[in-house]
Amino acid sequence: MTAWQNRERGPITEEKLLRAVNILADIVEQHGPAHRPLYQDVKRELEEFRRRQQESSAAAELAFATQVGRVA
C-alpha cells in the first residue's frame, strides 16, 4: 500500500483509464462478478472522458473556423 501512496499523480488520461478498464476486466474474469460494478464505473468514466474530448475538439475546431472566417 505504501508503494501505491508514493506514486506520482498526474492528470487523468485516456491511456490511464483504458489501462484501468483492462486491469479491472481481468480481475472480473479471474475473481468473479463482485468487482463488476467498479469495472462498469471505470468503463463509463472512459466513455465520458472520450465524449468530453470529442466535444472539446469540436468546439475548438468551430472556434478556429469562426476566427478564420472573420479574418478572411
Secondary structure, DSSP 8 states (H G I E B T S, - for coil): -HHHHTS------HHHHHHHHHHHHHHHHHH-GGGHHHHHHHHHHHHHHHHHHHHHHHHHHHHHHHHHHHH-
